[in-house]
Structure formats: structure tokens, C-alpha cells
Amino acid sequence: MKKNCIQNIIIHVPDNMDHHSLSNKINKFHVDVIERRLNDSNLSAKEKIAVIDRILESLKSRQHEDTIK
């Protein structure tokens, strides 16, 4: 039996919402998910650092004018 996993997240926000406050909440959520997944993995410290480095490289490659797409 396949384990349940999140496949897609859709965020609905009102037009007058402060997007910076939402951004901080989303960032914190992602950090928590990454941290939990790394802690649950059987990776060594070096491997965990390599995973984090790849995430950062991916984010930097998608960054355009201070916005990550």
C-alpha cells in the first residue's frame, strides 16, 4: 500500500493580503518540512549537507530579480 503524500498545494489569498507575511509563513513551513525529512532520513551529516546545498543551488538558479520562480 502506498503511503499518503502531498502532491500539490494551492494557496488562496485575498487581494488585500500582505504577501510578505504569507511569504514568511510559507518559508517557515518549508524549512520545517525539510528539517523533518532530513531528521527522518538515514543520511549521514555529509549527505544531509549535500542535500541542503542542492536545494540552495536550485533556488539560486530559479531566482530572478529577488524573486524565486
C-alpha positions in Angstrom: 0.0 0.0 0.0 1.3 3.4 -1.0 2.0 5.9 1.8 0.0 9.1 1.6 2.0 12.1 0.4 1.3 15.7 -0.6 1.2 16.1 -4.3 0.1 19.7 -4.7 -0.5 22.7 -2.6 -2.9 25.5 -3.6 -2.9 28.7 -1.6 -5.9 31.0 -1.8 -5.3 34.6 -0.6 -7.5 37.7 -0.6 -6.4 40.5 -2.9 -5.7 42.9 0.0 -3.4 40.5 2.0 0.1 41.4 2.9 2.2 39.0 0.7 5.3 39.4 2.9 3.6 37.9 5.9 2.4 35.0 3.8 5.8 34.5 2.4 7.3 34.2 5.9 4.7 31.6 6.8 5.4 29.6 3.7 9.2 29.8 4.2 8.9 28.6 7.8 6.6 25.7 6.6 9.2 24.6 4.0 12.0 24.8 6.5 10.1 22.6 8.9 9.3 20.1 6.2 12.9 19.9 5.0 14.2 19.6 8.6 11.7 16.9 9.5 12.5 14.9 6.3 16.3 15.2 6.9 15.9 14.1 10.5 13.8 11.1 9.5 16.3 10.0 6.8 19.1 7.6 7.3 21.6 10.0 5.7 25.0 10.9 7.2 25.7 14.5 8.1 27.7 15.0 4.9 24.8 13.7 2.8 22.4 16.0 4.6 24.7 18.9 3.9 24.8 17.9 0.2 21.0 17.8 0.1 20.8 21.3 1.6 23.4 22.5 -0.9 21.4 21.1 -3.8 18.3 22.8 -2.5 20.1 26.2 -2.3 21.6 25.7 -5.8 18.2 25.0 -7.2 16.7 28.1 -5.5 19.5 30.3 -6.7 19.2 29.0 -10.3 15.4 29.9 -10.3 16.0 33.4 -8.7 15.2 36.3 -10.9 15.2 39.9 -9.6 15.0 38.8 -5.9 12.0 36.5 -6.6 12.3 32.7 -6.9 10.1 31.3 -9.6 
